[in-house]
């Protein structure tokens, strides 16, 4: 148990934001401690009587200079979970990995498992958030998150992250290690210039057109939390696809993304009535997923082509289909991928 006083620099900040900076904890952890009454207000600014009963505050409580909080961190420091992350390429500016399914790109409030970022920090491939020299727009490691407020941790990225893969998606993922690499790659991913992202997926049912472009805006679903949908007010999302093979249950498709919206492939095909096989979150059949031994969507980031952000040379990275998708493919096609 310890007590901390709110400095002037955190005056008028939300409790979860300010205390996460002061205690050097993630915002998610601070929110959890507030919820479980592990962080309480001992005394308010300007009130000298400290014999009052400690007060539980909400995460949105507005801090005042001189507020004093008690912090009970007993049994709160749960060990981080790490994963063995296969590295495809590594230099002083970028690292490219083959992300396993079931591993997040980075720590998130809604996910309790291992993540790529912390696993690479643990193995010494990346510097910690505290030691990173990268300055970015959505600041995960700054004192006040750049004075911005975020509704949830999934919108806040640790230094060097320029794109993400969903927890259930495997394959090629790039993370930047230097400021120059980060600035250049962030612009490349935003403008989609000199960046080609190729995926392979199996979708349920048979697509009417064997090759086509889906150009439909994507935004947060108004009906279900964490779900995205095609919405008129959403951001433009463009997906190119070509059917490579067809089976009784669906089609194997090669996909190239011209934009990078959250859940883009999953949303676009689901809204067409052809969800990715195994993607029960977006309407795929759980029975069909079970029939093909799938515990996650049949979706894999197969290849990434870039211009190296510092060396200025063309580079291409590929990741083979992982074992679980290889097994599903054999069951679908009776042959090797």
N, C-alpha and C positions, 0 to 999 in steps of 0.2 A: 504493500500500500504506500502510495506517495501522494503529495499534493503539488499542484502546479498553479502558478499565477498567470493570468493572461496579460501579455505585454501590449504596449500601445500599438505595435504593428498589426495586431490581430483584432483591434477594436472594430466593432460593427460587422464582423464576419460571422457566418453560420458556425454553430458549434462543431458540426462534423468536419467542415473544411479547416477551421482554425486549429482544432485539437489534433487533427491528423498531421498538420504541419508541425505543431509544437511537440507532439509525442513521437514524431517520425514513424507513424503507422499508416497503413492504407486507410483510405476513407471508409471502405467497407468494414474494416475491423473496428474502427471507432464507432460507426453506426451500430454495430453488433454489441459493443460494450455498453453504449448508451441504452440500447434496448434492454439489455440484461442487467441494468443498474450497476455496472462495474465502474461507470463514470458518473459522479454526482457533483452537484454544486454545493460547496461547503459554505461559501459566503459570497454575497453579491458586492460589487464595487461600492465602496463608500460606507459599507455596514461593518462596524467593528465587532459586533457580537458574534463570536464563532461558536457559541454553544447551541445554536439553533440546529434542529434536525436537518441532516443533509437532504438536499432537494434533488429529485430526479428531473432532468431537463430533456427536452426533445432535441432531435438532431438539427432542427431548424432554429433553435434558440440563438438569439443574437448576442454575441460576446461583448463584454465591456472591459475596458482596461481595469485590471485590479480584481476581476472575478477570480475566485479560487476554486479549483476542482480537485476532488479526491479521485485517484486512479487505482483501481484494484486489478492488477494484471496477472493475478494468480491463475494458473492453468489456462491463460488466454493465448500464450505463445505456442500454438500448435505448430508442429514441424511442417515446413513446406514439403510438398510432394514433387519429386523430380522424375524425369523420364530420360531414357537413353535416346538422344536425338541424333539420327544419322546426318552427318555433314557432307554436303555435295561439293561445296567450295568455301574457302575461307581466306581472306586477306585482311589487311589493316583497315579496309573501308567497308566491306560487306561480308556477310556470311549467308550462305544459301543452304537450307536444310531440307530433308525429306520428312515432313511432319507426320507422325503417326496419328491414326484416328484415335479419338478418345483423349487427346491432349489439346488444350486450348493454346491459342497463339500467345496470349498473355493472361495474367491474373484478372479475374472478373468476379464481380459481386455474386453473380448467379451460378458460378461454377466452383466446385470445391476440389477438383483434381489437379494434376500436374499441368504445367504450361511450358511452352517452348522458351520464352524469355528467361524465366527463373532457372530453368534447367541449364541453359547456356551460361548464365551467370555462375551457377554452381560449378560447372565444369571449367570455368575460366575463359570461355570463348568471348563472353561479353562482360563489360564492366557492370557493376551494380547500378541501380537507379541513382543512388547517392553519388557515385563516382563518375557517372556519365557526363561528358562535356557537351552533349548535344542539346541545343536549345530548340524548342519546337512550339507550335501554336497551341496544341492541346497538351498542356504540360502536366505530366503525371508526377514529376518529382519536384516541382517548385513549391515554395512555401504556401502560396495561396492559389495554386492551380491557375496562375495567370489572372487572378481576380475574377475568374468566371465560375459560375455555378453549373454543375452537371447533375442531371436527374439520376444517373446511375453510373457505375464504374465502367460498364462496357463502352461508354463513350470517351473514356480517358485512356490514352495509349502511352505505354512507357517509351523512353527514348529509343529512336531508331526504327520503330514500326512504321512501315509505309503501306502495308496491306495486311489483310488477315485471312485466315482460313477458318471456317466453322470447326467446332470441336469434332464433329463427325466426319469431316472431310480430311483426307490424307493428301500428301504430295508436296510439291515444290513451294517453298516459302522463303522470301528474302528479308533480311533485317540489316539495317545500316549500322555502321560502327563509328563513322566520323561525321562531322558537321557537313562537309562538302558533299559526301555521298548522300546523306539524308536530304539535304536541300535539293539536289539534282534528281534523286530518285522520287522524292515526293512530287515534284513537278511533273516528272515523266508519267507517274501513275495517275496523276490528276488529269493531265492532258491526253494521256494514252498515246503519246508519241514515243516511238522507239521502245515500246513495251508490247509484247504479244503473250497473252495468257491462254493456254490450251488445257482443256479438261476432257475427261472421258466419263460418261455416265450411262446408266441404263434407266430408261423411263418406262413406266407401265403403259401398256396399250401401244397402238401403232399410230405414229404421226402421219397426218394427211399429206404433208409435204416432206419429201425426203431431204431437202436442204432449203433453209429459209433463214430469215432474220426476224427476231422478235424485238420490237421497239415499243416498249410499254413502260410508263413511269412507275416507280416503286417507292412506297412510303410505309410508315408504320400502320398496322391494321388497327382499325377503330374497335374491332370486336374482340381480339384476343391479345393478351399481353405477350410481348416478345415475338409476336408474329408480324411478318411483313406481307404486303399485298400490292396488287396493282391499283393505284389510286391516282385520280386525276391531278391532285396537288403534289404528287411525289416527284422524285428526281428522275430524269430521263435515264433509262436503262436499256442497253442494246446487247443482245445475245445472238451470235451467229451459230448455226448448228448444221450438221450433216449426218444423216443416218448411215452408219457403217454396216451394221448387221441387224437382222430381225429374227426374233424368236417367238414362240407361242405366247409368252407373257408380255413381251414388249420389245423395244428397240435399243440397240447400243448406238450412242451418238457421240460424235466428236464435236466439241464446243470451243468456240473462241469468244472471249469476252471483250467487248469494245468499251465497256464501263465496268465499274467494280462496286455495285451496290450490295448492301448486306443481304444475304440469302438470295442473290439475284437468280442464279440458275434454278434453285429450288422453287422460287416463286413463279418464274416465267413458265416453267413446265407444269407446275401444279395448276396454275390458272388456265392452262390450255386443256386441263383434264388428264394430263399425263405426268403425275408426280414421279419424282425420282424413286426407283425401286428401293424399298427399305426406309423411305422418309415418311414415317407415320405421322410426324408432326405436321406435315403438309398434305396429308390425305392418302398416303400410300397404304396398301393393304398390309396389315400386320401378319395375316396368314401367309400371304405370298412372300413376305420377308422371311418368315420362319421356314418356308419351303426351300428357300435358297440360302439358308444358314446366315442371314444377314442381321446383324445387330445395329446397323447404322446405314445411312444412305449409300447407294452405289454411286459415289461421286469422288473423283480423284483429280487433283491438280497434276497433270502429266508432264507439262513442259512450260518453261518460262524463257522468253527471249528478251534480252535487254542490250542497251549500250552501257558498258561499265561506266558508272557515274564519275569516276576519277581517271581511269586509264583510257576512256573514250574508245573502247573496242567492243565489237559485237561478241556477245556471249550467249550460250544456250545451255540450259540445265534441264535434265529429265529425271523423273522418278518412276521406277517400275511399279506396276500394279502390286499392291500388298497382298499378303497371303489370303486374307478373308475375301477380297474381291476376286482373286484368282480362283478360289473355291467356288464362289457364286458363278463366275464366268464358265467354269467347267460344267456346272450343273445346267446352265442355260444353253450352252453350245456343244457340249460333249467334246471340247477340244481345248488346247492351251491358248492363252491370250497371246 
